[in-house]
Amino acid sequence: MSWRLILSGAASTWWTLFACIAAGAVAWISIRLLKCERQLVSPGVYRTLLVIRCLLLGLLLLLMLQPILTNRPHRSENGRLILLADASMSMQTVDQHASAEERLRWAQTLGMLGDTASGESPDELPASAGAAQAGRSRTPSPRIDALVQEAGSKVAGMTRLEIIRQLLFSPQRSLMDQAEQAWICDLRLFAEQQKTVTRAEVQSSAGLDRPDLNPARTDLLESLRQITAEPDADRIRGIIVLSDGQQTESGDPRNEAARLSALGIPVYAIPIGSARPPTDLSVISINAPESVFLNDTAAVTAVIGTGGFQGQTISVELLKDGVITDQQDVVPTTTTTELSFSVPAATAGNHEYTIQVSGQQQEIRSDNNLRAFTLQVIDSSARVMLVEGDARWEFRYLKNLLERDEQVQSSSILLHQPWLKILNEPGYETKLPPAELFREELARTDILFLGDIAQNDVEDSAIAMIEDAVSSDGLTVIIMPGRDSLPWQWTNNELLAMLPVHSPRRMIAEQFQRSLPEQDPTEFQMLVSPVGADFPMLQNFFGPLQFGHREPLDGPQWIATGTPKSGSVTWASAALRSAPDEQYPMIVHQDYGFGQIIWMGMDSTWRWRKRAGDSMHYQFWGQFVRWAARNRAASGNDDVRLSLSRSVVSRGDSVTATVRWNRRLQPRLSQTRVELLLIPEQPLDSEPAATGTRSVRLQPSSEHPEKFTAELTALTAGTWNVVLQTDSAPLQVPDIRTQLIIRDEPSAELARIACDRDFLKELSVSSGGQMVEMWDAADLLSSLKPDTVSAELLTEWTLWDHWSVLVLFSVLLTAEWVIRRTSGLP
């Protein structure tokens, strides 16, 4: 324990000097007064008044210096242990496929078999049961058969979540009681969210049903990040995770484990669920474009879970509006199989498709055998213009790709190109069209690619035309910086204003991490942000994979990065694999008037053709072009545009609605109420009354007052009309509306129901912990040492405003006044 008196006012030299001068002035006045009073009172009264006034003077000076009394008591306590239990939808699975050995071990661990040690130890019983089930035991054992039957009947029908509750609170072997004897325990449930709960909540069946955690998804990695970001995380000495290891959200367990290891917080994983793979067919995921042009042929890829059906013929069907349009028979050799379908877009509009797997009798569950998707067919095409300085590889492959796309009308301008003068003129245009012609071209163009062009090759008036086409006409500009000119040598204010980043810089991976001889050069890893993951051209190509059915794409060896401007959004970042936490913005988006600017800080997407041919490269840019072309066709007029971040989403996902006004109308917007009416057009039959018309108010952006946004959430499945309305007469808008489709598709929790021990083992071992089976959980707690945590609790008391100081000051003044009055002094 340590006591200290701190004069906080003394930190200011001027205030201290003022306090001393004031105290000196009061002391001088008091001394002159006492000299006069000394002749009128007795020596005892004089000395008493002198003492009281000295005390008052000292107290006054002390208060002016603002004293603070502090105390730091030292105390030691046991470290914290977090028990993190999985409450997601997959934990409602009953492991009917568990072996006899597993069921016997579960029943033993949960204390359901009583005393089973006679004649054979409890540890030997499961092995004997397993040998008997496999036919390796020649001698029949009625006792083992009886135990297996008893164990099977007691754990039959128990969900994984019920097993967790029994493991934590069973009267015979309570894991929670054992942990609380040596640790300060914190019990939490998690799914997509995580929350601290009490013993009573977990012991109650209703307490395990937590819709506030969003059980349709699981994000264990985010739960661990939230726990370790709490103020008292330094007291955590370990985290025990009880889960089936299903992680539905994207994330890399290696990165999270490395961070936990650096913090000294090991993870101990207890897998809940059978180690045997379940016999189950499921549609794990569908990779389909959100929108295509009329007469396109959409490439749709489906990943089918085929656990337990290897070597058998499985039938997969593609249905359109309930009618089978394609069927494929496949004989799987692994637990997952990838199939591709070609879907012709012959009719404009929204079309509902379903991919389903024919059910089998031996399946554990059949509610995950199908998954739907919506394909928007747009009766339009895209016009694209490429302007490049030199013929980089990115320009060559991108130009060829666009020219082969029948739904894209492209033109290319190559400002500097080799010309052997065999022909009369170069193969491409070498300069921009004349001013009026260029303005007309921009008015018809949906997407403009600006490559590594030099400032002296383009007139300032051309940049002004581009800026006007973006802000007024809704043009999309994709800036693809090079190593030489753009934007490094540019001083044009209009172009610099359009950039989504400021302080741009080049970064070469080799400068940070040298590659060894005879190895590929070091490259950056592509990491998609949560915002970027909502866009179809990004969500299927970058970032960690949930199911590992595709090799990651090659990253760039150099990038162009910068600091995102206010109002811009980072879609993807780059990071070295050796330092994943140091991320550099690489793909940045910014709304600019009615249009948008995209900073594409790499020029190596052509390298994705390695080992994959043209498919990945074509899918990325094909979806990118079709998505960007939608911006030009957004609902609206010359005064206002209404757009949605996505027009087809799954139930539970949020959608960002954006309304952008013409900048000349900005002075009228400050007092205008802008709102959206959400009108159900085709609600599901199962939810008739819950789908009434709703009103959502949009809020203006602080960076761009002409831009209004709102999050559309908690919508039921079906088709919704989104209609724009205002309460201002001068800003009355015509019928401006768009459609939003909400799909009620199966949860990702049901796509794979096997207990993923590999995920749990990688997370726990890499963090410095270990994975143990639940029958060894008691031994794990016994082996862990609850290290004491030395804590200092700082307590402060401000004395200048404390009530006791006021009382003391009042007592001294009253005493001085009473003595003066009783002694006849004025």
N, C-alpha and C positions, 0 to 999 in steps of 0.2 A: 504494500500500500504506500502511495506516495502523494503527499499534499503539497500544493504549490499555490502561491498568491501571485497572480499576473496582473500588472497594471497595463491594461490595454490602451488607455489614453496616452501613455508614455511613448507609444509608437510614433506619435506625431510630435515633432520637435516644436512646432509653433504652438500647439495646444498645451504642451508641457510648460513652455515659457510663459504663456498667458496665465496658466494656473498658478505658477510661482509668483508672478507679479501681483495677481489678485490676492493671493494669500499674504504676500508681504504687505500690501496696502491695508488689508484687514488687521494684520498684526500691529502695524504702526498706529492705526486708529485706536486699537485696544490698549496699547501701552500708554498713549496720551490720556485716554479716559481713566485708566487705573491710577495714574499719577494724581489726577484730580480727586478721585474717590478715596485715595489712601488717607487723606486728611480728615475724612468725614466718618469713617467706620473703624471698627476695632481691627487689630492685626489678624485675628482668626477669620473674620468675614472677608478681609482683603485677600488672604491666601486662598480661601474657598472660591471666591470669584475668579482668581487667577487660574486655578486648576480647571474650573469649568470652562472658562473661555479658551484655554489652551487645548482642551479636549475638543471643543467645538471647532476651533481653527484647524486642528489636525484632521478631524473627521471631514471637514469641508474640502480640504486639499486632497484627501484620499478619495473622496467621491468624485472630484473633478478629474482625477486620473483613472476613473472607471475600473475599479478592482474586480477581478474574477478569481474565485477560489475553485481550484480543480483538485480532483482526487482520481488516482489510477489504481484501483484495487486489482491485484493479480489473482486469477483463479484458474484452476485446471479442470477440464471436463472431458468426458469421452467424446471421440469424434462421431460424426453423423454417418448413418448408413441409410441409403435410399433404397426402398423396396418398390420397384417399378413394375406394375402388373398390367398386362395387355388386356384391354377391354374392347377390342375391335370386333367387327362382325365375324371374322374368320375364327375367333375364339368360341363361337357357338357351335363349331363342328364337333360331332361325335366320332371318335376314331374307331369305327367299327372294324377297320382292317388291322387293328393292333394284334400282335402275336400273343400267344398264351403266356409267354415269359414276361412280356411287357405288362400285361394285365395283372399278373401275379405280383410283380414288383410295385405297380401302382397301388394295389390293394394293401400290400405290406406297408408301404411308405405312409399311406393315409390312415393306418391303424385300423383297417377294416377286418383283419383276419384274426385278431386277438393273438394268443400265444401259439406260434407255429414252430417252436424250436425243438420240439421233442423228436428225437431220432435223426433229425437232419437240421443243419443250421439254416436260418432264414436266407443267408446269402447263397446257399447251395440249392434252395428250392426253385428259384426261377430258372437256373441253368438246367436242372433236372426236368422241369416242365418244358423247356424249349427243346431238349433232346428227345423227350417223349413225343412232342408234337411233330418233330422232324423224322421220327421213326428210327432214331439212332439208339434208343434204349430198348434192349431186348427183354428186360424184366419188367412186366407191368407193375405199376405202383398204384393201388387203389387210393392211397392217401394223397398222392400228388394229383390224381385225377379229381378227387373230391375238392382239393384246394383250388385247382384251376377252375372247376365249375363254380365254386363259391366266389372266387375273385371275379370271374366273368359276370356273374349275376349282380355283384355289388357295384362294379364300375360300368356295367352296361347302361347306356343312355346318359352317362355323365359327359357334359360338354367340357371343353378345355378350360373354360372360365370357372366351371364348378370345381374342377380339379385344383385350380389355383386357390380357390376359397378353402377347400378342405386342407390343402397343404399348409396354408397360412394359419388356420384357426381350428384344426381338428383337435378335440380334447386330448387324444392320445399323444400326438406329436405336433405341437403347435410351433411352426417355424417362426411366427411372429413373437411368441413368448420367449423363445430361445434368443432371438436377436435383441430383444429389449433388455435382457439381463446384462448385456455387455455394451450396448450401443444406445445412442439417441436415435431412434428409428423414425423415419418419415415414410408413410405409406402413400403411394400415388397410383392412379389409374391413367392410362394413356390410350389414345387411338390416333386421330390426326392432331388432337390437342391433348394436353396433360393437366391433371389437377390433383391436389392433395385431398385425401379422403380420410375419414375416421374408421376405426375398427367396426363400429356399428353399421356403417354404410356398406362395407364389403361383406359383412356377415349376413346382411339382408339381401334377399334375392332381387328385390326392387332396386337396391343400391347399385347393383352391377349394370343395370340398364341406364346408361348415361348418354342421352342424345346430345348433350352439350359438348361431348368429346368428338362428335362426328364419327361414329363407329364404322361408317362406310369406307373409311380410309385409315391407313396406318402410317405414321411418320415417327418412328422411334428415334431417328437421328436428330430431328428437330426437338423432340422432347429432351434429349440429352443436352443439346445446346442451350435450351432454356434453363435447365437445372443448373448447369455450370456457369450461367450468366447472372445468377442471383447474388445478392450482396454478401451472404454468408457462405458462399460456395467454398471458401478456403477451409471450412471445417468438415467438408465431406471427405470421408476416407474410403468410400467404396459405393458402387451402385450395383444392386442385384436386380437383374432383368428376368422376369418370368413371362415368356412369350413363345409363340410358334414361329417367330422369325420372319413373318411376312411383312415386307416393307413396300407399300404400294407407291409411295412418293419417291421421286428421283433423288438420289444421294449416293455418296461414295463412303462406305463404312471405313475404308482405310484412312481417309482424311480425318474423319471424326475420331477414330481410334488414336491417331497420332496426336491430335489436340488433347484428348483426355490423358494420354500418357505424359504429355508435357506438363499438364496440370497436376499430375500425381494422383489421378482419380481412376483406379482400375474398375473395369466392368466385369461382373461375374454373371454369366448367362446360364439360366436353367431352362432348357427347352421343354415346352409343353406340347405333347403330341407324339404320335408314334414315329419311330425312325423308319418304318416301312413306308414306301411310297404308296399313296392311295390309288385305288383303281377308279379313275375318274376321267371323263372327257369334258373339255371346256374350251370356249373361245377366249383366249387370253387377251388378245389385243387386235385392233384393226388399224391399219395405216391406209387412210384414204384421203384424197384432197377434199377440202371443204367446198370448193367451187371450181367449175370447169366451164369452158366455152361450149356453145352448141357445136355438135359434130366432133367434139373431142372424144378420145377413148381414155377413160380414167383407169389408172393402174391401182388396184386395191390389193393389199397384202394382209393376210390374216395369219396369226400365230395360234396354233391349236395345241392345247394340252392333251397329251395322249398317254398319261401315266398308267401303266398296267395293261396297255393294249398294244405293246410292241409285237410286231409280226402278224397282227390281225388287220383285216381290211376295214377301213373306216370311211364312211361316206360323209362328205361335206357339201352343203347346198347353199347356193346364193339365190335369195328370193327378192323380188321387186314387187312391193305392194301385195305381199302374200303369195305370189306366184313364182314357182321355181323357174329361174332363167339359166342357171348353170349348175353343174354338179361334177364333183371330182372325187374319185376313189383313191385312197392313199393307204399304203402299208407302212406305218411308222416304225422307225428303228431306234428312236430316242424318246424321251419324255415330252418333247415339244416338236412340232412339225410346222413348217412355214409353207403356205399356199398362196398363189397369185391368181387373181381374177381380172379379166379385162371387161370393163363396163362401158358400153357405148352410150354417149350422151346425145340421143337423137331428138329429144323433146325438151324445150325450155321449161323451167320451173323447178320446184323442190320434189325430189323423189326419195322415198323411203326404201332402204335395202336392209336385208337381214342375212347374216351368215350363221348357219346352224349346223350342228353335228348330230347325226342320228344317234339317239340314245341307245344304251345297252343295259341289259338287266343287272349286270354286276357292278354298275356304277354306284358310288357312295351317294352322290346327289346329282339331280338332273336340271336344277334351276340355273346352271351356268353353261348350258349347252348352246346358247345363242347370244348374239350381240348385234345391235342394229346401228346403222349409220345413215346420215342424210347427205345426199349429193345435190348441190345447187347447180343447175345448168343455166348459164347466162347466154342470152341471144345477143352476143356481141363478139368483138375481137379486140386485140390490143395493138396499139401502134407504139413502136419503140424506136428511139434514136440513140445511137452510140456516137459519142465524140471522144476521140482518143488522140494522144500526142504521138506515141510510137506504137508499133505493133507488138505489144506485150503478149505473152502466152494467154493471159486472161482474156484479152480482147479477141484473139483469134478463135478460141474455143467458144466464147460467148456469142460472137458473131455467127459462127457456123451453127450453133444450137438454135438461135433465133430464126435463122433462115430456113432451117428444117421444120420449124413449128408452123403448121398450116394455119393456125389460128392467130398468128402474130405477123404483123406487117412491120418490117424493120428496115432501117436505113443506117448507113455507117459513114462517118467522116473521119478519115485518118490524116491528121495534119502533116505528119512526117512519115513518108514511106519510101522504101527503096524502089527505084524506077530505072530499069535497064534500058529504057528508050527503044525497046523493040516494038512496043505498041505506040500509038499516037499520043496516049495520055495514060496516067497512072490508073490502077484498077479501082481506086476509091476516090471520092471527093477529097480534096486537100485543103478546103477552106469552107467556112460557113456560108450559107446562101446569102444573097443581098438582104438588106434589113426587112423590107416588106414581105419578101418571100419567107424569110426565117420566122417572122412573126406569125404568118399563116401556118407554117409547119408546126410551130409550138402549139398553136390553137388546136391542131388535130392530133397532137402527140399525148399519149397517156403517161409514158415513162421516158425520162431522159437520163442516160448514163454519161457522167462526166469523168473522164479518165485523167491521166497524167498530162495535162495540157499546160503549155507555158502562157504567161499573161500576155506577152507581146504577140501571140498568135490569134488572140481573140479581142475584138473591139469591146470597149467598156459599154457601148450601146447594146451589144448582144447579151452581156450579163444582165443589163437592166431589163431586157425583154424576158429573159429567163426568170428573173425575180418576179416580174409582173405576172407571168404565166403561172407561177407557183402560187402566189398569194391570191390572185383573182380568178384563175381558171381551174385550179385544183390539180396542176401538174405535179407528178412525183419525180423528184430528182434523186438519183443514187450516185453519190460521190465515191469514187474508187481511187484514193490517192496512190501515187507512185513514189518512187524514191527520188525523183529529180525535181519536179516543178510544183504540181498542185498538192497541197496549198502552200508549200514551203516558201516559194518565191513570189507569192501573190500579195498585193497591197490594195486590191480593189475592195472598197468598203462594202459594196452590195454582196459580193461573193462571201466575204468574211462574215457578214451578218447572217447569211444563210447557213453557214456551217453549224452543225449541232454541238460542236465542241470548240473550246478555246484552248490556247496554248498547245496546238498539235505537235507531236513529236514522233520520230521513228524509233523503233526498238527491234534489235536483231537478237534472236535467241542465243546465238553463238557467243555474244558478248557477255551473257550472264552465265552460261554453262557450256564449256568447250566439250565438243564431242571427241571421242577417242579415234585414233586412226582406224581406217577401214570400217567405220560405223556411219550410219546415216547422220546427217547434221541434226543438231538439236532443234526441236520445234516446240511451238506453244500448244497448249491444250485448250480446246474450245469449251467454254462453260456458259450455258444459257441461263439468263436470269428468270425469276418466276414470271415476269411480265412477258419476256420473249417466248416462254414455253407455251403461251396461249396461241401462238401463230403457227399454222400448219407447216410452213416452210422451215421452221426452226425446231419444232418439238420432236421431229422424227430423225434429226441428223446429228445433233450435238448432245453433249452431256452424258452422265452415267446411265447405263441401261438397266431397266428393271428386271428383265428376264434373260439378258445375255444372248439373244439370238442373232446379233449382228456385230461385226467387228467395228470398232470406232474408226472414224474417218481421220485421214492425215491432217495434222494441224499446220498452220503457216510457220515458215521459218523467220519471217519478219512481219511486223504489224505497224500500222499507223494508229496511234492512240491520242488521247487528250482528255481534258477535264470536261465532262458534260455540262452544257449550259443550263441555266435555270429553265425549267419547263421541258427539257428533253429527257428521254428515257433510254436507259441502257438495255439493249436486248441480249447482248452476248459479250462476254469478256474473254480475255486470253490470260493464261497463267502457265508458268513452267510446271511440269509434273513434280519437280522436286520442291516447289514452293507454291502449293495450290492456294494458299491464303492471300498471296499477293496478286491481285487481279487487276487487269488493265482494260478499261472500256474499249471495245473493238467495233461492235455494231451498235450504233446509237441512232435513235429516231427522234424527230422533232416535227410537230405540226407547225406549219408556216402559212398563215392565212387559211385559204381553202385547200392548200396543197400540203405537201410533206417533204421533208428532206431526210435521207438515210445516209449515214456515214458508214461505209463498208470498208473498214480498216484492214483489208487484206486483198491480195491479188493472186491467190493461189487456189481458188476453188476448182480449177482444172485438174489439180493433183488428186481429187477425189475419184478420178477415173481409174486410178491404180487398183488393180485386182478386182474392179467392179465394172469396168467398161463405162458406157455413157449413161447408165441408168440413174445413179445417184446424182450426178451433175445435172442431168436433165430434170429430174424431179424437183431438185431444189430451185433452180431458176425458173422452171415452168410454173411452180406454185407461187414463187415470188412475183412473177409478172402478172399472173391472174389475180393475186391479192391486191397488188398496186393498182391495177386497172379498175378495181371496184371503187377506189377512192374518187376517181373522176366521175363515176356513175352514181355517187352518193345522192340520196334523196335531198332535194332542195332546189334553190334558184340562185340568182345573182346576189341575193341578200343574205341567205342563210343556208347552211348544209347540216343535215342530220346523218350521223353514222354510228355504227356499233362496232366495238372491238372484235366481236365474233357474232355471226348471225345464227350459228348452230352450236349449241353447247349441251352438256350433260346436266341433268338435274342436280342442283346443289352448287354448281359453278356460278360465279358472278360475271356480269357483263358490264363493260364501261360504255355508257352512252355519251356521245360528244356532239355538241351543237356549236358550230362556228359561224359567227356573224361577219359580214363585211366590215372592214376596219372603219369605214366612214360612218357606220352606225354606232360606234363605240360610245359617243356622248349620251345616247338615248338609253343605254343598257343599265345604267346604275340603279334606276328605280323600277326596272322591269322584272316581273316574275316570269321565269321561264320554267315550264314543266312539261312532263311527258305523260300522256294517258296510255296505260297498258290495257288493251282490250283483248280478251281471249276470243280467238276465232274458232279453234278446234280443240277444246279441252278434252282430256281423257274422260271416258264414261265413269271411271271409278272416282272422280273428283268433281262432281257437278257444281256443288255450292261453293267450293273453296276458290273458284276461279272468277271472281267478280272483277269489274274494272277498277284499276288502281291508278293513283296519281303520284308521280315522283317529281319532286322539285330539283332542278339542276342548280349547281353552285358555280359562280364565276371563278376562273383561275386567277390567282394572285399575280402570276407572271404575265398572263395574256387575258386582259379583261374582256376581250371579244370571244373568248372560249368558255363554254359552260359544260360541266361534266356531272355525271351521277352514276352510282353503282346500282345496277338492277340485280336484286337478290331475292331469294325465297320465292321464286316463281314455280308454279306447278307445271307439270309436263304438258306439252301441247304447242299450238301455234299462237303467237301473240302479235297483235298489231301495235306498233309503237308510233304514237301520233304526237306531233309537236304542237304546243299551245303557248300563248303569251297573254298577259293582261293589259298590254299597252296598245292603245288604238293606233299610234303611228307605226307600230311594229307588228300589226296583225299579219299572220302568215297564211298562205293558202293551205290546202290539204297536203301537208308534208308528212309522210309516214314511211315506215319500213317494217319488215317482219323479223321476228325473233322466234326461233324454234328451240324448244326445250325437250331433250330426249330423256326418257325414263329408262336408262339402260342398266344392266346388272352392275353391281359394285365390283370394283377391282379386287376387293377382298375375296370374292368367290372365284376369281379366275384361277388361282392356284391355292389349294388348301393343304398341301403337304407342309410338314414342319421343316423349315429351312434351317437345318443345323449348320450348314456351311456359313451362312450369313452371321449367325450368332457366334460361331467359333472365331471367325475372322475379326469381328468387332471386339470380342472379349480378350483374345490372346494378344492382339496388336495394341490394346490399351494397357497391358500389363496384368490383366486378370486371367480368368480361365473359364471354360465351359464345363459344367458338371451336370450329370443327370439328377433328377429331382430326388431319387433315393439316396443320393450322396450330399444333399443340401445341408443336412445336420452336421455332417463331418466338415463341410466347408465353413460353416459358422464357427465351429470349434477351432479350426486352424487359423482363422483370422484374428489378429491381435488388435483390439480396439485402442489404437494409439490415442493418448491424451492430447488435448489441444490446450495450449496455454493462451489464455485470453486476457486482455486488459480492457476493462470497462471504464471509459472516461466519463466522469461526472463533473459538471460545471455548475457553479452558482454565481450569478451576477449580483454583486453586493450593492452597487450604487442604486438599484431600484428594488432591493429586497425590503420586505415589510419590517424586518427587525431593525434595519438601519434607520428607517423613518421613525420607529418608536424610540430608539436611542437618541436621535436628534431632537425629538419632541421633549423627552425627559430632561435633557440637558438645558434646553431653552427654558422649560418651565421652572427648573430648579434655579437658574440664574435670575429669572424674573421674580420668583418668590423671595429669594435672599435679598435682592435689591429693595423690594417693597417693604419687607419687615425691618430692614436696616434704615429706612427713611430716605433712601436714595431715589432720585427721580426716575 
